[in-house]
Amino acid sequence: MQFTGTESKEEVMRQLKSELAVANAQELVASINRHCFKMCIPAPSSSLSSADKANLSRCTDKYLAAWDVVSREYVAQAQKQKN
Amino acid sequence: MAFDEATQRELQAFVEQESAKAKLQSTVHEFTGRCWDLCIRDTKTNQLDGRETACLQNCVGRFIDTSVQIVKQLQTKQ
């Protein structure tokens, strides 16, 4: 992270938030890529077929749904552990 | 940096709070990958069915239980 020393407090906060959001998005994309490649392209051929593309699209939606379920469940479990 | 002491304290608290959020997100990424491998067999539709959803929830819950159980067991050995 590069700071010149003249940023306002708000600017520093905004920049930190935005860099963490980018890192989170990159990790999500990398995970989807890894898991959906494994699930949808078991035998890579010379190009992606339209069936492959449709399958990758369904897999991406489903992975995001799984992320959401896991996130909610993890937060719920963490709350339970605290009490 | 030309921040006064109060601002530095405020930024410190902000960084800690954002770090905790990032750590939570990173754990969710790890669990999603692990539990996806266990629970999802196909992508015939773009939605999770009830069985898959329950499997993901159980996977998260039992993984947490496992880590609690291991810590308990190690504590008895001290």
Backbone of each chain as nested JSON, in Angstrom:
{
  "chains": [
    {"id": "A", "residues": [
      {"number": 1, "name": "MET", "atoms": {"N": [0.851, -1.194, 0.0], "CA": [0.0, 0.0, 0.0], "C": [0.888, 1.246, 0.0]}},
      {"number": 2, "name": "GLN", "atoms": {"N": [0.592, 2.185, -0.861], "CA": [1.438, 3.383, -0.976], "C": [0.71, 4.606, -0.414]}},
      {"number": 3, "name": "PHE", "atoms": {"N": [1.343, 5.264, 0.536], "CA": [0.789, 6.508, 1.069], "C": [1.804, 7.62, 0.904]}},
      {"number": 4, "name": "THR", "atoms": {"N": [1.344, 8.813, 0.573], "CA": [2.266, 9.939, 0.41], "C": [2.425, 10.72, 1.707]}},
      {"number": 5, "name": "GLY", "atoms": {"N": [1.519, 10.485, 2.672], "CA": [1.617, 11.216, 3.934], "C": [0.685, 12.412, 3.983]}},
      {"number": 6, "name": "THR", "atoms": {"N": [-0.001, 12.68, 2.884], "CA": [-0.896, 13.837, 2.86], "C": [-2.369, 13.417, 2.816]}},
      {"number": 7, "name": "GLU", "atoms": {"N": [-2.636, 12.095, 2.911], "CA": [-4.015, 11.628, 2.852], "C": [-4.778, 12.013, 4.119]}},
      {"number": 8, "name": "SER", "atoms": {"N": [-6.074, 12.177, 3.947], "CA": [-6.925, 12.355, 5.118], "C": [-7.17, 10.984, 5.736]}},
      {"number": 9, "name": "LYS", "atoms": {"N": [-7.664, 11.004, 6.97], "CA": [-8.015, 9.755, 7.644], "C": [-9.011, 8.96, 6.812]}},
      {"number": 10, "name": "GLU", "atoms": {"N": [-10.015, 9.674, 6.275], "CA": [-11.055, 9.0, 5.485], "C": [-10.463, 8.327, 4.246]}},
      {"number": 11, "name": "GLU", "atoms": {"N": [-9.484, 9.003, 3.657], "CA": [-8.852, 8.454, 2.451], "C": [-8.11, 7.146, 2.771]}},
      {"number": 12, "name": "VAL", "atoms": {"N": [-7.406, 7.141, 3.895], "CA": [-6.678, 5.936, 4.312], "C": [-7.659, 4.794, 4.549]}},
      {"number": 13, "name": "MET", "atoms": {"N": [-8.767, 5.083, 5.238], "CA": [-9.771, 4.06, 5.523], "C": [-10.398, 3.524, 4.241]}},
      {"number": 14, "name": "ARG", "atoms": {"N": [-10.723, 4.446, 3.347], "CA": [-11.363, 4.052, 2.092], "C": [-10.425, 3.147, 1.287]}},
      {"number": 15, "name": "GLN", "atoms": {"N": [-9.144, 3.537, 1.256], "CA": [-8.172, 2.776, 0.473], "C": [-7.976, 1.371, 1.044]}},
      {"number": 16, "name": "LEU", "atoms": {"N": [-7.894, 1.285, 2.375], "CA": [-7.728, -0.031, 3.016], "C": [-8.93, -0.93, 2.706]}},
      {"number": 17, "name": "LYS", "atoms": {"N": [-10.129, -0.366, 2.862], "CA": [-11.35, -1.129, 2.591], "C": [-11.363, -1.624, 1.15]}},
      {"number": 18, "name": "SER", "atoms": {"N": [-10.982, -0.755, 0.235], "CA": [-11.055, -1.115, -1.172], "C": [-10.014, -2.179, -1.518]}},
      {"number": 19, "name": "GLU", "atoms": {"N": [-8.815, -2.104, -0.924], "CA": [-7.803, -3.126, -1.216], "C": [-8.212, -4.481, -0.641]}},
      {"number": 20, "name": "LEU", "atoms": {"N": [-8.844, -4.476, 0.532], "CA": [-9.307, -5.748, 1.105], "C": [-10.441, -6.336, 0.277]}},
      {"number": 21, "name": "ALA", "atoms": {"N": [-11.305, -5.46, -0.252], "CA": [-12.407, -5.944, -1.098], "C": [-11.849, -6.58, -2.369]}},
      {"number": 22, "name": "VAL", "atoms": {"N": [-10.82, -5.978, -2.945], "CA": [-10.196, -6.539, -4.156], "C": [-9.577, -7.901, -3.831]}},
      {"number": 23, "name": "ALA", "atoms": {"N": [-8.863, -7.991, -2.707], "CA": [-8.225, -9.256, -2.32], "C": [-9.282, -10.349, -2.117]}},
      {"number": 24, "name": "ASN", "atoms": {"N": [-10.4, -9.978, -1.484], "CA": [-11.476, -10.948, -1.247], "C": [-12.072, -11.423, -2.571]}},
      {"number": 25, "name": "ALA", "atoms": {"N": [-12.299, -10.5, -3.487], "CA": [-12.856, -10.866, -4.792], "C": [-11.884, -11.767, -5.561]}},
      {"number": 26, "name": "GLN", "atoms": {"N": [-10.588, -11.456, -5.485], "CA": [-9.592, -12.284, -6.187], "C": [-9.589, -13.705, -5.637]}},
      {"number": 27, "name": "GLU", "atoms": {"N": [-9.699, -13.812, -4.316], "CA": [-9.688, -15.144, -3.717], "C": [-10.936, -15.923, -4.119]}},
      {"number": 28, "name": "LEU", "atoms": {"N": [-12.069, -15.232, -4.181], "CA": [-13.313, -15.886, -4.588], "C": [-13.218, -16.376, -6.027]}},
      {"number": 29, "name": "VAL", "atoms": {"N": [-12.707, -15.517, -6.918], "CA": [-12.575, -15.898, -8.333], "C": [-11.629, -17.095, -8.467]}},
      {"number": 30, "name": "ALA", "atoms": {"N": [-10.517, -17.072, -7.733], "CA": [-9.555, -18.174, -7.808], "C": [-10.189, -19.484, -7.328]}},
      {"number": 31, "name": "SER", "atoms": {"N": [-10.995, -19.419, -6.258], "CA": [-11.663, -20.62, -5.73], "C": [-12.655, -21.182, -6.733]}},
      {"number": 32, "name": "ILE", "atoms": {"N": [-13.459, -20.287, -7.324], "CA": [-14.452, -20.734, -8.306], "C": [-13.734, -21.382, -9.489]}},
      {"number": 33, "name": "ASN", "atoms": {"N": [-12.67, -20.722, -9.934], "CA": [-11.894, -21.239, -11.061], "C": [-11.387, -22.653, -10.771]}},
      {"number": 34, "name": "ARG", "atoms": {"N": [-10.787, -22.816, -9.593], "CA": [-10.204, -24.114, -9.211], "C": [-11.293, -25.198, -9.142]}},
      {"number": 35, "name": "HIS", "atoms": {"N": [-12.387, -24.895, -8.404], "CA": [-13.39, -25.93, -8.174], "C": [-14.254, -26.202, -9.403]}},
      {"number": 36, "name": "CYS", "atoms": {"N": [-14.572, -25.181, -10.166], "CA": [-15.426, -25.397, -11.331], "C": [-14.638, -25.978, -12.499]}},
      {"number": 37, "name": "PHE", "atoms": {"N": [-13.365, -25.688, -12.571], "CA": [-12.538, -26.344, -13.606], "C": [-12.517, -27.844, -13.341]}},
      {"number": 38, "name": "LYS", "atoms": {"N": [-12.304, -28.185, -12.073], "CA": [-12.246, -29.602, -11.683], "C": [-13.591, -30.299, -11.959]}},
      {"number": 39, "name": "MET", "atoms": {"N": [-14.679, -29.604, -11.62], "CA": [-16.016, -30.188, -11.742], "C": [-16.476, -30.264, -13.198]}},
      {"number": 40, "name": "CYS", "atoms": {"N": [-16.189, -29.226, -13.98], "CA": [-16.82, -29.109, -15.309], "C": [-15.925, -29.526, -16.477]}},
      {"number": 41, "name": "ILE", "atoms": {"N": [-14.611, -29.466, -16.28], "CA": [-13.713, -29.747, -17.407], "C": [-12.785, -30.91, -17.039]}},
      {"number": 42, "name": "PRO", "atoms": {"N": [-13.345, -32.106, -16.885], "CA": [-12.508, -33.225, -16.436], "C": [-11.497, -33.66, -17.501]}},
      {"number": 43, "name": "ALA", "atoms": {"N": [-11.814, -33.424, -18.793], "CA": [-10.904, -33.812, -19.868], "C": [-10.778, -32.655, -20.858]}},
      {"number": 44, "name": "PRO", "atoms": {"N": [-9.838, -31.726, -20.607], "CA": [-9.733, -30.524, -21.45], "C": [-9.486, -30.887, -22.922]}},
      {"number": 45, "name": "SER", "atoms": {"N": [-10.283, -30.312, -23.805], "CA": [-10.071, -30.553, -25.239], "C": [-9.548, -29.271, -25.882]}},
      {"number": 46, "name": "SER", "atoms": {"N": [-9.635, -29.17, -27.208], "CA": [-8.987, -28.042, -27.903], "C": [-9.685, -26.702, -27.657]}},
      {"number": 47, "name": "SER", "atoms": {"N": [-10.949, -26.732, -27.239], "CA": [-11.626, -25.486, -26.855], "C": [-12.797, -25.812, -25.929]}},
      {"number": 48, "name": "LEU", "atoms": {"N": [-13.349, -24.758, -25.296], "CA": [-14.516, -24.964, -24.439], "C": [-15.752, -25.09, -25.329]}},
      {"number": 49, "name": "SER", "atoms": {"N": [-16.533, -26.13, -25.148], "CA": [-17.777, -26.268, -25.912], "C": [-18.842, -25.368, -25.286]}},
      {"number": 50, "name": "SER", "atoms": {"N": [-19.958, -25.194, -25.986], "CA": [-21.02, -24.371, -25.397], "C": [-21.605, -25.08, -24.188]}},
      {"number": 51, "name": "ALA", "atoms": {"N": [-21.571, -26.434, -24.209], "CA": [-22.042, -27.182, -23.037], "C": [-21.11, -26.932, -21.841]}},
      {"number": 52, "name": "ASP", "atoms": {"N": [-19.798, -26.9, -22.111], "CA": [-18.828, -26.593, -21.044], "C": [-19.122, -25.219, -20.449]}},
      {"number": 53, "name": "LYS", "atoms": {"N": [-19.343, -24.25, -21.335], "CA": [-19.581, -22.869, -20.872], "C": [-20.85, -22.787, -20.031]}},
      {"number": 54, "name": "ALA", "atoms": {"N": [-21.903, -23.493, -20.476], "CA": [-23.157, -23.488, -19.711], "C": [-22.942, -24.135, -18.345]}},
      {"number": 55, "name": "ASN", "atoms": {"N": [-22.157, -25.211, -18.337], "CA": [-21.887, -25.902, -17.085], "C": [-21.07, -25.0, -16.144]}},
      {"number": 56, "name": "LEU", "atoms": {"N": [-20.067, -24.313, -16.69], "CA": [-19.255, -23.389, -15.876], "C": [-20.125, -22.281, -15.289]}},
      {"number": 57, "name": "SER", "atoms": {"N": [-21.077, -21.826, -16.073], "CA": [-21.968, -20.773, -15.602], "C": [-22.84, -21.266, -14.438]}},
      {"number": 58, "name": "ARG", "atoms": {"N": [-23.39, -22.475, -14.575], "CA": [-24.187, -23.047, -13.472], "C": [-23.317, -23.277, -12.246]}},
      {"number": 59, "name": "CYS", "atoms": {"N": [-22.104, -23.762, -12.484], "CA": [-21.189, -24.044, -11.375], "C": [-20.843, -22.752, -10.615]}},
      {"number": 60, "name": "THR", "atoms": {"N": [-20.611, -21.672, -11.353], "CA": [-20.286, -20.386, -10.715], "C": [-21.435, -19.919, -9.82]}},
      {"number": 61, "name": "ASP", "atoms": {"N": [-22.659, -19.986, -10.351], "CA": [-23.838, -19.608, -9.545], "C": [-23.927, -20.473, -8.289]}},
      {"number": 62, "name": "LYS", "atoms": {"N": [-23.706, -21.765, -8.478], "CA": [-23.858, -22.702, -7.372], "C": [-22.758, -22.489, -6.332]}},
      {"number": 63, "name": "TYR", "atoms": {"N": [-21.554, -22.176, -6.794], "CA": [-20.454, -21.941, -5.853], "C": [-20.741, -20.705, -5.003]}},
      {"number": 64, "name": "LEU", "atoms": {"N": [-21.252, -19.66, -5.65], "CA": [-21.607, -18.441, -4.901], "C": [-22.691, -18.745, -3.873]}},
      {"number": 65, "name": "ALA", "atoms": {"N": [-23.655, -19.594, -4.256], "CA": [-24.716, -19.98, -3.312], "C": [-24.111, -20.756, -2.144]}},
      {"number": 66, "name": "ALA", "atoms": {"N": [-23.144, -21.636, -2.449], "CA": [-22.486, -22.42, -1.385], "C": [-21.705, -21.485, -0.452]}},
      {"number": 67, "name": "TRP", "atoms": {"N": [-21.034, -20.489, -1.038], "CA": [-20.279, -19.512, -0.229], "C": [-21.219, -18.826, 0.76]}},
      {"number": 68, "name": "ASP", "atoms": {"N": [-22.385, -18.485, 0.261], "CA": [-23.373, -17.794, 1.084], "C": [-23.861, -18.679, 2.234]}},
      {"number": 69, "name": "VAL", "atoms": {"N": [-24.175, -19.943, 1.925], "CA": [-24.635, -20.885, 2.96], "C": [-23.544, -21.072, 4.015]}},
      {"number": 70, "name": "VAL", "atoms": {"N": [-22.306, -21.292, 3.557], "CA": [-21.188, -21.529, 4.482], "C": [-20.942, -20.299, 5.353]}},
      {"number": 71, "name": "SER", "atoms": {"N": [-20.991, -19.133, 4.742], "CA": [-20.764, -17.892, 5.482], "C": [-21.801, -17.711, 6.596]}},
      {"number": 72, "name": "ARG", "atoms": {"N": [-23.083, -17.877, 6.255], "CA": [-24.161, -17.746, 7.247], "C": [-24.008, -18.778, 8.364]}},
      {"number": 73, "name": "GLU", "atoms": {"N": [-23.701, -20.031, 7.973], "CA": [-23.597, -21.1, 8.96], "C": [-22.395, -20.852, 9.887]}},
      {"number": 74, "name": "TYR", "atoms": {"N": [-21.292, -20.396, 9.313], "CA": [-20.095, -20.15, 10.118], "C": [-20.353, -19.054, 11.151]}},
      {"number": 75, "name": "VAL", "atoms": {"N": [-20.996, -17.975, 10.708], "CA": [-21.311, -16.877, 11.634], "C": [-22.271, -17.363, 12.72]}},
      {"number": 76, "name": "ALA", "atoms": {"N": [-23.288, -18.172, 12.319], "CA": [-24.248, -18.703, 13.295], "C": [-23.546, -19.592, 14.319]}},
      {"number": 77, "name": "GLN", "atoms": {"N": [-22.636, -20.455, 13.838], "CA": [-21.904, -21.362, 14.735], "C": [-20.987, -20.578, 15.667]}},
      {"number": 78, "name": "ALA", "atoms": {"N": [-20.354, -19.544, 15.124], "CA": [-19.453, -18.726, 15.942], "C": [-20.227, -18.029, 17.058]}},
      {"number": 79, "name": "GLN", "atoms": {"N": [-21.439, -17.573, 16.742], "CA": [-22.295, -16.951, 17.763], "C": [-22.629, -17.963, 18.85]}},
      {"number": 80, "name": "LYS", "atoms": {"N": [-22.958, -19.206, 18.421], "CA": [-23.332, -20.261, 19.365], "C": [-22.172, -20.593, 20.31]}},
      {"number": 81, "name": "GLN", "atoms": {"N": [-20.953, -20.637, 19.747], "CA": [-19.773, -20.952, 20.569], "C": [-19.565, -19.899, 21.652]}},
      {"number": 82, "name": "LYS", "atoms": {"N": [-19.864, -18.654, 21.283], "CA": [-19.651, -17.536, 22.216], "C": [-20.582, -17.64, 23.425]}},
      {"number": 83, "name": "ASN", "atoms": {"N": [-21.841, -18.108, 23.168], "CA": [-22.83, -18.136, 24.26], "C": [-22.664, -19.356, 25.175]}}
    ]},
    {"id": "B", "residues": [
      {"number": 1, "name": "MET", "atoms": {"N": [3.983, 10.44, 8.337], "CA": [2.554, 10.556, 8.595], "C": [2.284, 11.678, 9.587]}},
      {"number": 2, "name": "ALA", "atoms": {"N": [1.294, 12.471, 9.266], "CA": [1.048, 13.658, 10.093], "C": [-0.261, 13.539, 10.866]}},
      {"number": 3, "name": "PHE", "atoms": {"N": [-0.595, 12.335, 11.312], "CA": [-1.826, 12.168, 12.078], "C": [-1.582, 12.421, 13.561]}},
      {"number": 4, "name": "ASP", "atoms": {"N": [-2.532, 13.105, 14.193], "CA": [-2.39, 13.288, 15.648], "C": [-2.691, 11.963, 16.36]}},
      {"number": 5, "name": "GLU", "atoms": {"N": [-2.442, 11.983, 17.667], "CA": [-2.506, 10.726, 18.413], "C": [-3.905, 10.09, 18.387]}},
      {"number": 6, "name": "ALA", "atoms": {"N": [-4.935, 10.933, 18.541], "CA": [-6.314, 10.42, 18.557], "C": [-6.638, 9.771, 17.219]}},
      {"number": 7, "name": "THR", "atoms": {"N": [-6.218, 10.401, 16.126], "CA": [-6.48, 9.854, 14.794], "C": [-5.732, 8.537, 14.601]}},
      {"number": 8, "name": "GLN", "atoms": {"N": [-4.5, 8.493, 15.091], "CA": [-3.732, 7.244, 14.986], "C": [-4.43, 6.109, 15.721]}},
      {"number": 9, "name": "ARG", "atoms": {"N": [-4.964, 6.437, 16.901], "CA": [-5.684, 5.404, 17.665], "C": [-6.922, 4.933, 16.903]}},
      {"number": 10, "name": "GLU", "atoms": {"N": [-7.62, 5.899, 16.327], "CA": [-8.829, 5.57, 15.581], "C": [-8.496, 4.688, 14.371]}},
      {"number": 11, "name": "LEU", "atoms": {"N": [-7.403, 5.024, 13.679], "CA": [-6.99, 4.237, 12.518], "C": [-6.566, 2.833, 12.941]}},
      {"number": 12, "name": "GLN", "atoms": {"N": [-5.882, 2.762, 14.076], "CA": [-5.453, 1.459, 14.601], "C": [-6.677, 0.552, 14.839]}},
      {"number": 13, "name": "ALA", "atoms": {"N": [-7.71, 1.132, 15.471], "CA": [-8.927, 0.368, 15.743], "C": [-9.589, -0.044, 14.434]}},
      {"number": 14, "name": "PHE", "atoms": {"N": [-9.582, 0.852, 13.462], "CA": [-10.178, 0.564, 12.152], "C": [-9.453, -0.595, 11.464]}},
      {"number": 15, "name": "VAL", "atoms": {"N": [-8.113, -0.55, 11.512], "CA": [-7.311, -1.608, 10.88], "C": [-7.588, -2.946, 11.553]}},
      {"number": 16, "name": "GLU", "atoms": {"N": [-7.685, -2.947, 12.877], "CA": [-7.964, -4.2, 13.588], "C": [-9.324, -4.771, 13.202]}},
      {"number": 17, "name": "GLN", "atoms": {"N": [-10.307, -3.884, 13.103], "CA": [-11.656, -4.304, 12.739], "C": [-11.691, -4.865, 11.313]}},
      {"number": 18, "name": "GLU", "atoms": {"N": [-11.011, -4.195, 10.395], "CA": [-10.98, -4.659, 9.006], "C": [-10.191, -5.966, 8.883]}},
      {"number": 19, "name": "SER", "atoms": {"N": [-9.134, -6.115, 9.681], "CA": [-8.356, -7.359, 9.668], "C": [-9.204, -8.525, 10.133]}},
      {"number": 20, "name": "ALA", "atoms": {"N": [-10.029, -8.289, 11.166], "CA": [-10.902, -9.351, 11.666], "C": [-11.888, -9.766, 10.585]}},
      {"number": 21, "name": "LYS", "atoms": {"N": [-12.421, -8.776, 9.85], "CA": [-13.341, -9.075, 8.753], "C": [-12.642, -9.897, 7.675]}},
      {"number": 22, "name": "ALA", "atoms": {"N": [-11.398, -9.5, 7.329], "CA": [-10.651, -10.201, 6.287], "C": [-10.366, -11.638, 6.711]}},
      {"number": 23, "name": "LYS", "atoms": {"N": [-10.071, -11.819, 7.992], "CA": [-9.782, -13.162, 8.505], "C": [-11.03, -14.04, 8.416]}},
      {"number": 24, "name": "LEU", "atoms": {"N": [-12.173, -13.463, 8.764], "CA": [-13.443, -14.191, 8.669], "C": [-13.711, -14.612, 7.23]}},
      {"number": 25, "name": "GLN", "atoms": {"N": [-13.508, -13.666, 6.289], "CA": [-13.746, -13.98, 4.875], "C": [-12.816, -15.089, 4.4]}},
      {"number": 26, "name": "SER", "atoms": {"N": [-11.565, -15.027, 4.86], "CA": [-10.593, -16.026, 4.447], "C": [-10.977, -17.414, 4.967]}},
      {"number": 27, "name": "THR", "atoms": {"N": [-11.491, -17.473, 6.199], "CA": [-11.975, -18.746, 6.751], "C": [-13.168, -19.259, 5.951]}},
      {"number": 28, "name": "VAL", "atoms": {"N": [-14.065, -18.362, 5.574], "CA": [-15.229, -18.783, 4.786], "C": [-14.785, -19.333, 3.423]}},
      {"number": 29, "name": "HIS", "atoms": {"N": [-13.775, -18.71, 2.81], "CA": [-13.235, -19.246, 1.546], "C": [-12.726, -20.67, 1.745]}},
      {"number": 30, "name": "GLU", "atoms": {"N": [-11.967, -20.86, 2.822], "CA": [-11.379, -22.176, 3.091], "C": [-12.476, -23.227, 3.318]}},
      {"number": 31, "name": "PHE", "atoms": {"N": [-13.465, -22.896, 4.143], "CA": [-14.56, -23.832, 4.433], "C": [-15.38, -24.121, 3.181]}},
      {"number": 32, "name": "THR", "atoms": {"N": [-15.644, -23.088, 2.381], "CA": [-16.454, -23.295, 1.174], "C": [-15.77, -24.3, 0.253]}},
      {"number": 33, "name": "GLY", "atoms": {"N": [-14.449, -24.144, 0.067], "CA": [-13.716, -25.067, -0.799], "C": [-13.742, -26.482, -0.266]}},
      {"number": 34, "name": "ARG", "atoms": {"N": [-13.451, -26.614, 1.029], "CA": [-13.411, -27.929, 1.67], "C": [-14.784, -28.602, 1.593]}},
      {"number": 35, "name": "CYS", "atoms": {"N": [-15.823, -27.874, 1.955], "CA": [-17.168, -28.461, 2.038], "C": [-17.778, -28.67, 0.653]}},
      {"number": 36, "name": "TRP", "atoms": {"N": [-17.424, -27.817, -0.305], "CA": [-17.852, -28.023, -1.696], "C": [-17.356, -29.386, -2.18]}},
      {"number": 37, "name": "ASP", "atoms": {"N": [-16.087, -29.677, -1.937], "CA": [-15.522, -30.959, -2.38], "C": [-16.263, -32.138, -1.76]}},
      {"number": 38, "name": "LEU", "atoms": {"N": [-16.701, -31.993, -0.52], "CA": [-17.403, -33.085, 0.164], "C": [-18.859, -33.209, -0.262]}},
      {"number": 39, "name": "CYS", "atoms": {"N": [-19.514, -32.078, -0.516], "CA": [-20.981, -32.082, -0.611], "C": [-21.544, -31.964, -2.023]}},
      {"number": 40, "name": "ILE", "atoms": {"N": [-20.775, -31.43, -2.952], "CA": [-21.348, -31.14, -4.28], "C": [-20.827, -32.129, -5.315]}},
      {"number": 41, "name": "ARG", "atoms": {"N": [-21.751, -32.915, -5.862], "CA": [-21.374, -33.966, -6.809], "C": [-21.562, -33.536, -8.266]}},
      {"number": 42, "name": "ASP", "atoms": {"N": [-22.484, -32.609, -8.534], "CA": [-22.712, -32.199, -9.92], "C": [-23.261, -30.778, -9.968]}},
      {"number": 43, "name": "THR", "atoms": {"N": [-23.273, -30.214, -11.185], "CA": [-23.835, -28.875, -11.371], "C": [-24.882, -28.945, -12.487]}},
      {"number": 44, "name": "LYS", "atoms": {"N": [-25.812, -29.874, -12.325], "CA": [-26.912, -30.023, -13.306], "C": [-27.827, -28.804, -13.256]}},
      {"number": 45, "name": "THR", "atoms": {"N": [-27.944, -28.198, -12.068], "CA": [-28.671, -26.922, -11.988], "C": [-27.735, -25.895, -11.337]}},
      {"number": 46, "name": "ASN", "atoms": {"N": [-28.15, -24.638, -11.359], "CA": [-27.296, -23.601, -10.771], "C": [-27.668, -23.329, -9.307]}},
      {"number": 47, "name": "GLN", "atoms": {"N": [-28.522, -24.204, -8.744], "CA": [-28.941, -23.989, -7.352], "C": [-28.595, -25.176, -6.479]}},
      {"number": 48, "name": "LEU", "atoms": {"N": [-28.491, -24.901, -5.183], "CA": [-28.26, -25.975, -4.218], "C": [-29.592, -26.627, -3.892]}},
      {"number": 49, "name": "ASP", "atoms": {"N": [-29.625, -27.963, -3.832], "CA": [-30.857, -28.589, -3.352], "C": [-30.788, -28.719, -1.825]}},
      {"number": 50, "name": "GLY", "atoms": {"N": [-31.876, -29.211, -1.232], "CA": [-31.959, -29.273, 0.229], "C": [-30.877, -30.153, 0.843]}},
      {"number": 51, "name": "ARG", "atoms": {"N": [-30.596, -31.261, 0.166], "CA": [-29.599, -32.201, 0.677], "C": [-28.2, -31.554, 0.665]}},
      {"number": 52, "name": "GLU", "atoms": {"N": [-27.897, -30.861, -0.42], "CA": [-26.587, -30.204, -0.525], "C": [-26.435, -29.09, 0.511]}},
      {"number": 53, "name": "THR", "atoms": {"N": [-27.51, -28.319, 0.693], "CA": [-27.464, -27.238, 1.681], "C": [-27.226, -27.802, 3.08]}},
      {"number": 54, "name": "ALA", "atoms": {"N": [-27.973, -28.878, 3.412], "CA": [-27.804, -29.5, 4.735], "C": [-26.388, -30.042, 4.885]}},
      {"number": 55, "name": "CYS", "atoms": {"N": [-25.846, -30.624, 3.827], "CA": [-24.487, -31.176, 3.874], "C": [-23.474, -30.062, 4.135]}},
      {"number": 56, "name": "LEU", "atoms": {"N": [-23.62, -28.917, 3.45], "CA": [-22.697, -27.787, 3.655], "C": [-22.778, -27.291, 5.1]}},
      {"number": 57, "name": "GLN", "atoms": {"N": [-24.015, -27.194, 5.624], "CA": [-24.192, -26.708, 6.995], "C": [-23.571, -27.684, 7.996]}},
      {"number": 58, "name": "ASN", "atoms": {"N": [-23.81, -28.98, 7.776], "CA": [-23.221, -29.984, 8.667], "C": [-21.697, -29.971, 8.59]}},
      {"number": 59, "name": "CYS", "atoms": {"N": [-21.184, -29.778, 7.384], "CA": [-19.731, -29.754, 7.179], "C": [-19.1, -28.628, 8.002]}},
      {"number": 60, "name": "VAL", "atoms": {"N": [-19.692, -27.44, 7.951], "CA": [-19.162, -26.303, 8.718], "C": [-19.267, -26.595, 10.223]}},
      {"number": 61, "name": "GLY", "atoms": {"N": [-20.456, -27.053, 10.652], "CA": [-20.693, -27.3, 12.075], "C": [-19.761, -28.352, 12.641]}},
      {"number": 62, "name": "ARG", "atoms": {"N": [-19.625, -29.487, 11.911], "CA": [-18.818, -30.579, 12.454], "C": [-17.324, -30.252, 12.369]}},
      {"number": 63, "name": "PHE", "atoms": {"N": [-16.929, -29.427, 11.407], "CA": [-15.509, -29.027, 11.364], "C": [-15.173, -28.181, 12.59]}},
      {"number": 64, "name": "ILE", "atoms": {"N": [-16.079, -27.278, 12.938], "CA": [-15.866, -26.448, 14.136], "C": [-15.873, -27.329, 15.384]}},
      {"number": 65, "name": "ASP", "atoms": {"N": [-16.865, -28.257, 15.476], "CA": [-16.91, -29.186, 16.621], "C": [-15.604, -29.962, 16.736]}},
      {"number": 66, "name": "THR", "atoms": {"N": [-15.077, -30.379, 15.579], "CA": [-13.835, -31.15, 15.586], "C": [-12.702, -30.349, 16.204]}},
      {"number": 67, "name": "SER", "atoms": {"N": [-12.6, -29.076, 15.802], "CA": [-11.486, -28.287, 16.341], "C": [-11.664, -28.046, 17.838]}},
      {"number": 68, "name": "VAL", "atoms": {"N": [-12.919, -27.858, 18.291], "CA": [-13.177, -27.687, 19.725], "C": [-12.802, -28.974, 20.474]}},
      {"number": 69, "name": "GLN", "atoms": {"N": [-13.222, -30.118, 19.895], "CA": [-12.966, -31.421, 20.51], "C": [-11.466, -31.687, 20.67]}},
      {"number": 70, "name": "ILE", "atoms": {"N": [-10.702, -31.342, 19.636], "CA": [-9.262, -31.591, 19.678], "C": [-8.594, -30.737, 20.754]}},
      {"number": 71, "name": "VAL", "atoms": {"N": [-9.02, -29.49, 20.844], "CA": [-8.447, -28.619, 21.879], "C": [-8.758, -29.172, 23.268]}},
      {"number": 72, "name": "LYS", "atoms": {"N": [-10.028, -29.619, 23.461], "CA": [-10.423, -30.198, 24.755], "C": [-9.556, -31.398, 25.105]}},
      {"number": 73, "name": "GLN", "atoms": {"N": [-9.386, -32.273, 24.119], "CA": [-8.61, -33.489, 24.34], "C": [-7.165, -33.161, 24.702]}},
      {"number": 74, "name": "LEU", "atoms": {"N": [-6.593, -32.183, 24.011], "CA": [-5.206, -31.821, 24.306], "C": [-5.083, -31.21, 25.699]}},
      {"number": 75, "name": "GLN", "atoms": {"N": [-6.138, -30.468, 26.106], "CA": [-6.095, -29.842, 27.437], "C": [-6.067, -30.897, 28.542]}},
      {"number": 76, "name": "THR", "atoms": {"N": [-6.765, -32.033, 28.331], "CA": [-6.788, -33.073, 29.366], "C": [-5.42, -33.736, 29.511]}},
      {"number": 77, "name": "LYS", "atoms": {"N": [-4.584, -33.61, 28.514], "CA": [-3.268, -34.253, 28.547], "C": [-2.223, -33.438, 29.309]}},
      {"number": 78, "name": "GLN", "atoms": {"N": [-2.593, -32.184, 29.626], "CA": [-1.587, -31.33, 30.268], "C": [-1.305, -31.744, 31.714]}}
    ]}
  ]
}
